[in-house]
Every structure is written in structure tokens, then in C-alpha cells.
Amino acid sequence: MLESPPDLPVLAGLPALTTALREHGVAVVQAPPGTGKTTLVPPAVAAMLARDGGRVVVTQPRRIAARAAARRLAGLLGERVGETVGHTVRGDRAVGPGTRIEFVTTGVLLRRLQRDPELPGVAAVVLDEVHERQLDADLTLAFLVDVRATVRDDLLLVAMSATVEAERTAATIDERPAPVIDVPGSLHPVTQHWSPPPPGVLPVDERGVPPRFLDHVAATVRLALANDDGDVLVFVPGVGEVAGLLRRLSGAGDVDVLPLHGRLPAREQDLALTRGPRRRVVVSTAVAESSLTVPGVRVVVDAGLSREPRTDQARGLPALVTVRVSRSAAEQRAGRAGREAPGAVYRCWSRAEHVHLDPHPAPEIAVADLTGFCLELAAWGDVDGSGLALLDPPPAAAVETARHTLVELGAIDETGAITARGRAMAQVPTDPRLARALLDGAEAVGARRAAEVVALLDDDVRAPGGDLVAALRALRRGGPAARSWSDDVARLESLLPTRPPRTPLTDDLAVGTVVALAHPGRIARRRSGGGSYLMVSGTGASFRAADPALAGLPWIAIADAERRPGARDATIRSAAPVDEDIALDAASGLWQEIDEVVWANGRIVARRVTRLGAIELSAVPLADPPPEAVAAAVADGLSREGLDLLPWSDAAVALRRRMAFLHHALGDPWPDVGDEALLNGVDGWIGSDLARVRSSRDLGRIDVLGALRRLLPWPEAGRLDELAPERVAVPKGQAVRVEYGPTGTEQPVLAVRLQDAFGWTATPRLADGRVPLLLHLLTPARRPAAVTADLESFWSGPYRQVRAELRGRYPKHAWPEDPTNGRP
């Protein structure tokens, strides 16, 4: 085949690739979609290894891509899949003793690496589509770099990418760094058409993709069919939208409308990837974005949406969410129209919106749930990934949440080391929560039913009315999705070390049991006086008004929930019933009995409480709560409700203000007496009085003045009246009160009649002379006459004008020309 290869752009880069592998053992191939890298790079590597033997393993991010690539390459060789070229994907293996090139999903290679890092019989690994940055792909790349550095320096490694991050990938997989073979694309020209929706029609709302937007996408497809020749490839975000568009296009004329997504049986996938007798419209999820070639396509209609993993780390609610497509993904989608001839792309958004799209999709490691990722790290022996060549470090908060989940599941210990239970879970190629549900659920409900429910959960099947039991019964009856589900059930059941028989539990409770084992934090009890639920995790949850099937049940296990920004509760998308006994068994690690002492509604409430996570199961009063717990509860109440709960006398307020002034003016050792400081150190100044409080009335008896005096520093406290006096004597002889501000940052004020200041030559100063008083000088009638902090300047200047005015208004009073020598 290499002697007479198909005319593909990547041919020009094959000599450089083989040279790089001979000299360095690693290489990065950067080539746009449609250049033939998936078709020609694997046989070029295999031919290079012809004398040495060994298999070339090629990874693909999706099962459908692995199968399609194997079929295409086998067809070019004139063979069937399973001879020279084979594939291994979940539930489907076609490999023979003479297989030289094996296409696998990234997850399959990850499992092999965990079982035996030396990869016996494998001479080279080609990682395709590394730019998609899926978690499995990032991990597999990091593990392979580790393997080459430790046990297999002869293992050849090729990373292939369709985007511009090749240099960073090259630096990650080899410290030199690895050579980069850049293959320019030679796609046919693709004409762009902008087709934004009508005003008021949004591509995404709080419920997902609105029907009116799908109507617009269908109208755009009809426009493309009318204006352009060739088959049409339509991109929508998920399986539900594929089905919705198929219904809308069912009467589109003399064309075949076909679905393409990962849940379809292999036969139907192959049908969409094969030319037909008539013109076709292939409605696809992102599986056709890269790796796959859909023959005959000349037109792409792009809805501009993508479904990506996101996780609410605080509430542990991982989900797939619909987001706007990135610019790089939009370019890849458009390129599908120019693989075989000039084509056209219809984008269901405006040119102005296109400029504001994100340049690239976020790597899964930055946004996805990392529980499975962290279990893989633990199984590899690098608990935090610090020793691995990861393209991006995982977010610390997401790792902490994932490790906490794994400890709860018994998969790792407190140090992060994997347990025997964790190793068993790691052998099940699914999310660790589902692996736990399969292993433990088999004992509780029987092997077959546990596998049925886990297969249902793993495939993210939408439950009618939110009722997961109804979804299971529908699959058992058969239908379009039943075959792939049935295959998954058999695969999962085969992974069990034993096959426990069916238990007497009803299907309703059996489904709920498995869901509860998978997600103990999502076990929920109905709140009193309403239709909403409280999860064990502490998150509220409610069914949609249109989903009444399970609403009102006392206990449920929630399989899928989504909490949108700003919403009070998560929305339950699927659940199953459980009872309290099942809940306690499934979430036994979250059961606790504690003595709870809190400040609520102006009093101490002391109870012995039994909880399942955040759900209160029972409570009895505590007659004699521990003093330290009472003190902590009162302190917490003061922190929440403020220091105004205390009885602040005038004397206490005055002392606090003087202390605040000295803290600001002099600093240590004068303490900070602001709200935050007093609340943080409440034990230190109120002390044992807190433990005797039972209600607001008791708080009213606390001697706040005496408590504040405990904070005065000794021996400096002996100078309090000198440094921050309550009163200052004026020349006439009487003492006038000084007004200190509430925060201590304000300048102290002395309000005094102007005549009482006669005889002062300068402004009195406080705090060892550091802070002058702010003098409010008053008329004989105690009205403002002047304000100054510099009395000497006032006497020599503004006083003359003030004297003239006051002599006219108060002629019987003495107004000397020299106030410094005048009698007060």
C-alpha cells in the first residue's frame, strides 16, 4: 500500500517521521483533518518495524472512530478487519494472530498499561487526536512517557494533533524536545454561510437546546439541500438533538436522513459512514468532528453547540452541559465539507458571534470530575500526578474533592495509596462510583440486575418523567437502544468475580439500591411541608413540574441532577426509590451521632442528633451540654448576629473607643478592639461568662466594661488616663470631656467655648504628644465659631476676624487682642 498509496498530503511528511523515530524514538505529527495522518502514519510505522516485528497500537478517542479507521485501512489493503489491521473497543474485538496494526480506544490502552506497563508485543504506540484533550488521552500520554523513561526505552511513540499545540506536546513527551513533523493541509475550499437564528431564539436556555432552535437548524438544512450539491453532515450537541432533528427532517424529500453517534449499534454507525444510493443527510454529534471521514459530504450545517463535562465541585454534581462550540472545533467541523471536493458550511450563528467564541475547547482536566482520573493515578502509584508528564496540572480543588470521594468509596486510604478494593474498582472500565455500585450491588440485588442498572447509568440514558425504573423496564422490552445496552450488561456482568443470584428486592428498590451505592451523597429525603428534597451531600433538589412520577416519595436515590447558576435547588433528571434501611446501608460511612450545641433564635439549643450526612434522622434534647460547647455556640452566635447582642453601657463604649484610639495611634501593646478582633478573641475577654449563657437574657447580664478591662495591657494600662484621658482640663479649671471616634482612626474632639481656651498657647496633644486634639471652639451661646487642630496658628491669624464678629454679637464679654495672655 505504501508503494502505491492514496494521494494524501501526509505522504510528504512520512520520510521525516521515520527518520525522527529512528533517531529519537518519539515524534509529533501536526496535520489538519483530512490530510490522511490516521490512514498512512500507522502503516508507515509498521513498515519501519517490519524486521523487528511487534504490533503498532493506534488510539482513537471514540469507539466509532477506532472501528471506522480500522475498516478504512483494511479496505485499502484489500482485507477484512481482523487480519493485518484490527480493532479493539469496548464490547467489540477483531484481532488475529497476524494483526500488525490495532486501532483501540484510549480507554482500552489505559487498561492495558495498568495491567502491564511493559506492553508486551507492542513495538509502537500512535496517539491520535491528542488535541481533543480528553482525560484518558492526557493520562495515557503521561503513562507512556513514564514507561519509556523507566521500562521500555525501545517503545516508539507518535503523538498526532490537528491543532497548533504541537510544540507543547513535543516538550511534554521528550525533554529534548521531540521532533515535530508539520504537514500542511490541502483541503478543498469551503464557502462560509452565516445563518443566525431569528430574533428571540436562543441556542441554549435553562432546559438545554430549545425546540425553536432545532426548528431553525432544520430550516438551515433544507436551505443547504436546496442551494448545494452532495451529502450534508449536520452537527448537533447530543443524542437527544440528533433524534429531534431526525423527526424534523423526516419529510425532507428525496434524501436519506441518518443518525450518527456513539450509542448506535455498529451496523447503524457503518450505514452512516457508507455512501448510499441516494443523497444523504447525516445528523451527528461531535463523533464526526475529527478522525472520521463521512464519504460524500460536500456540505456541513453546524448548530454551533458542544456537549462538555462540567462539575460543581462544591456539590459533587458532574454533568454534561451544552456550551457554544470553540473556534478551533468550528473550523474542524467546516473542514469536513472540503475533504473530497469544494464544499460549503452553514453556521447557525452570526459572523459577529464567531469572533467572540473561545479559541479552543477547555481541556477536560480543567473542568471535568476527576474521581476516575485520581483512581488511575493511585493505581499507577503516583497519587498526585506530580511525577508524570501531564500537559496541564489538575486543579487542586477538583483533586481534593475526587480524593475525598475515593476515600469514602474505600478505593484509597488517607495517604492516597490505592487499596485492594480500589484495585478491584480500577479493573472495571467505568466511573469509580459505578464500579463500586457494580461490585457491591451484585451482592445486594444480584449480579444481573446490578449490571443492568450500572449499564443504564453509564450510558446516561434519559429517564421518562425522571423515573429510572421506567427507563430500565423500557430497555428490557427492547427498542433502538436496547442492543448496545444489553451488550454492556453482559460485559459488566462478566467483570464480576462472582455471580450472586437475584435477591428478593423489587425492581424499584433494586434500582434505587444500585444508584445509592453509586452516589451515596445523592440519597435524598423529602423535606417536610414541601415537594423538594435534601440530599445527604447537603444540596437541595426538586423534580421538574412535568415529572410527577416519583415526586412525593419519602426517600429517593438521585442518579442525575443539574444545578444551574442562581438556582436554589438542583433539578432532578433521573432517580429511583429507596427506603431508609437502604439509605443507611449505602451511605453508612456518612452516618454519625453528634452532640450539637448551637445558638438559635436568641437561645442555646442543645441536642443529640443522628444524621446521615446533611439529613437529620432523629434528635433528643441535651440536659447538660458541655461548657466549652456552650461557649463556642454563643461565640458563633455573636459572630453571626454581631456584638450588639451584648449590653454595651456608656462606660464600656467610652473605654472601647479610647482603647481603639491608642491602638491606632501607638500600636502594640494596645490591643485591636474592632468588631472582627473582639469576635475572633471573644474567649479571651469575656471568658468563662460565655459558658453560663443560655439565652439573650443571660447575655444581658455580662459585664462588658469589666471584660474589656481584661484586655488592657499591663503595666501600660496605668497610663491610660494620661495617654487617652476621658477629660482635659481647660485654663479656666474645669475638665471637658474628649470625644473619641468609634473606629480609633478619627481625631479626638474637644468641644470648648472659645473664651475657656484663652491662656492656651498651643493645642493640647494626646498619646505622648503624637495626636493633637481637634478643638471645636464655641461662642458663649455654645454655637460653632471655629475648628482647629493648630491653636497657635489660629491665634495669630483667623482669631482676629472671629474676635471682630464676636465683639459685635457679645459686647459684654471680654475679647482680648492677645488670647494667650487673656483670662479665661
PyMOL commands that set and color helices and strands:
alter all, ss='L'
color gray80, all
select helices_A, chain A and resi 9-24+37-48+63-77+106-115+130-132+135-150+166-173+211-227+239-248+266-272+286-288+327-338+351-355+364-367+371-380+396-409+420-426+432-445+447-458+464-466+468-477+482-494+507-518+520-522+580-586+588-590+627-641+643-645+650-666+675-680+682-685+687-692+696-699+704-709+716-723+754-757+791-796+799-809
alter helices_A, ss='H'
color red, helices_A
select strands_A, chain A and resi 26-30+55-60+85-89+92-94+101-105+122-127+156-161+180-182+190-194+231-235+255-260+279-284+297-302+305-312+317-324+343-347+523-526+533-535+540-543+555-562+570-577+591-600+603-612+615-621+727-729+735-739+749-753+765-766+771-772+774-778+784-788
alter strands_A, ss='S'
color yellow, strands_A
deselect
rebuild
show_as cartoon
